[in-house]
C-alpha cells in the first residue's frame, strides 16, 4: 500500500482501547529509507504532547476513515519515546521494548549497533530524519537544480520510503514526477538541498505523479516496476 506523507498527516491513531493521538510526522533512517517511528500528537491535555510510535505495532492505514490501528494501549503510546531523545539509549530502549513484546528487531541485538543522530540538520552525519524536514528541499544533479520535494510516498506494507515527488522547475510539460528514494546520493542540510544520482534527461523517464491514482492498482504496479528496476532505470535514463 502506497500512501503519501502529506495525505497521512492528521490520521487518527487508534490504540487497542481508544484514540491515542494523531499522526504529525515520520522519522526515517536516511541510509535505508526505513520508517523508524511515527511522531504522534497526543493532545493539549497531555504533559508530553508528542511521542514516537514504532510502526511494528501498527496495521495498514485506513484511507477512508483516516485512521491507523495500533496493537498497543493508549497508556503504552503515551509512555513512548520523546522526539528529543532519539539517541543510542533510545534505540537500546526500543530494542528492549521489541524483545519484551516478541517483535522483530531491526538493529540487531539490544543496543549492539549504534543508532544514528536524531537531528541531521545539526551536523553532516547521516542518521534519522523526518519526512516533513525534507519538504521543499531543492533537488540537484551536479550543480543544476531540478526542482524541489513536494511530497514523499511511503510503502505502508513495509514502512519504507519508496518515492520522492519532485516539483519540476520549468523542465518539460509535467509539473510533478516521481523518482525512487534510493536515487538520492547526498543531503546538504545547511542549504536544504539534496543531490540525486540521475541526470536531467532522466526526468523524461520518471512517471508523472498523479495523486488521485495512487490507490489505483494499475498505477501502483507501474510505480512498483520502477522501484524494482531502480538500477536499470537509472542506466537507461542516462544513456
N, C-alpha and C positions, 0 to 999 in steps of 0.2 A: 504494500500500500504506500503510494507516494503522496505526501502532503507538504504544502509549503509552510515555512516557518510563520510567515505573517498571517496565514489563514488559521493557524492553531493558537495564536496569541489570544488569551482570554478564555480558552477552553476550560470548562469546569473539571476539576479533579475529584472524582467520586471515589472516596475510600469505601472500605467494606461496611462501614457503619454510618455513612453520611457524607456530606460535602466537606472536603478538606481545604479547598482553595481554588485558585485559577492559575493557568499557565502564564508565566511572564517572560520566559526566555529559555534558551537551551545552551548548556555548557558542553563543549565537544573537544576531543583530542585532535589537534591540528594534524598530527602525523598520520592518523588512521581515518579521521572523519567520524569516529565512533562518538555517539552522544553519550556522555557520562552521566549527566544529570539534567533534569528539568528544574528550572527555577520557578517555584510556586509561591504566589502571593496568598498569604493566609487570611488577610483582612485587617482592618484597622484595630480590631478589638484584641489582637494577639500581641504579646510583648515583643516577640520576634515576628516581623511581618512577612519575611521571605525565608524560605528554606529550600534545600536541594533534595530532589527526589530521584532515586536510582530507577532508571527505566526498566530494570529487570523485573520489577514488581508490577509493571503496567500492562494493560491489554491494548489492543489496537484502538486508535482514536475513532470516535463516532462522529462523523462529519455532519450527520443530520441533526443530532442533539447537541453538538459541540461539547462533547464530554470525553474524558479519558478515565477508564475504570482502573482502580488500583486494588491489589490484594491486601494492602496494609490498612490499618485502622487510622482514624483521624489523629489519635494520640501519637501513633508511630510517625505519621507525617510531620506533626508539629514538633517532634523531637529530632527532626532531621538536621543535617549539617547546615551551617550558616554560610552564605556566599563568601564572606570574608575569610573563611577558614579552610579553603580548599588547598591543603598543603600535604606534605608527606604523611603527617599524623592523621589527616582526614582520609587519605587513601588506605592507611592501615585500619582505621575505624571502619571504612567502607567494606574492606575485605573481611573483618571480623563479623560485621552485620550479615554479610552474604553467607559466611560459614554457618552462623547461628540459624539462618533460615534455610540452609541447604541449597543456596543459589550458586550458580556458576561464577567463578572469579575470572576477571579479565586481566588482572595484574599479577598473576602467579600466586605463590603462597603469601600469606598475610604479611604485607609490608616488605616483601622480598625485592621488589623493584621500586625504584624511586619515582614518585609522582611528579609531573611537570608543574611549573608555577601557574598560579591561577590568574595572574594579571600580566599578560604578554605585552600590554601597552607600556609597562614599566621597564621593559628590557628587551633584548634581542633574542632571547632563548625561546624556542617553540614550546608550547605546552597546551594548557586548557585555554580556550577562548569561548566567547559567546556568539551566538548566531546574530544577535542584534548589533554586536560590535562590528561585524563585517558589513553591515548595511551601509551603502554609499561609499564603500571602498572603491577607489579608482583601479581599474584593471588595465595592465600594461603588458605589451610584449616587447622586450627590449626597453627602449625609452619611449615607445609610441603608445599613447593612451588609446584604448578601445571603447571605453565607456565606464560604467560603474555597476556595482552589485545592487540589484533591485530586490532580490529575494533569494532564498535557499530552499531546495527541495530535500526533504528527509524521507528515507525509506523506513517507514514505521514498523515494518516486519523485523528488520534487523537493527533499527535505531542507528542508522548511518547517514551521514550527509552524502547525498548522491549527486545532485546537480546544483550548479550556481546559475542564477538567472541574471544575464548581462543586459543592462540597458545600453543599447548601442549609441555611440556618439557620432551620429551622422554617417554611419557606414552602411551602405546598401539600403534597400527599401523597408527592411524589417525594423521594428522598434526594440524587440527583445528576443534573445535567443538563449538556449540552454547549453551549458558545457559541463563535462564531468568534473566533480570536485577534485579528482585525482590529477587534473591538469594544472593545478596551482603549483608553482615552483617555489615561491618565497613570498613572505609577508614583510612589508615595511610599516611597522606600527606607528612610528613617529609622524609619517606623512600620510597615513591611511591609504596605503596602496598595496596591491598585490601584483606579482609577475606571474604570467602563465607560460606554459611550455610551447604553445602553438603560435603560428604566425597569423597576421591579419587575414590572409587569404583563407585560413581555416574556418573563419566565421561563416563562409558560404556553405560549409558542410554541417554546421550546427543546426539542429532542428529549431524552428521557430517556437517560442514558448506561447502556449495557448492555455491559460489557467482554467478556463471553463471546461477544457477537455482532459484535465489532469486525472479525473476519475474514469475516463473512457479507457477500457481495456486495450483497444487497438492503439491508442496514442501512448499509453503506458508501455505497451510492448515495444513500440518504436524507440522510446527513451531507454528501455531496458536493453535493447540491442546495442544502442550507442554505448551504454555503460559496460556491456560485456565485451566490447571491442575497442576499448579506450586506446590501446597502443596502435592498433591498426588504423583507427580513425585519425589519430594524430599524424601517422606516417602518410596516409592518403591525402590528408588535408594540406600538408606542407610540400607536396610534390609539385 
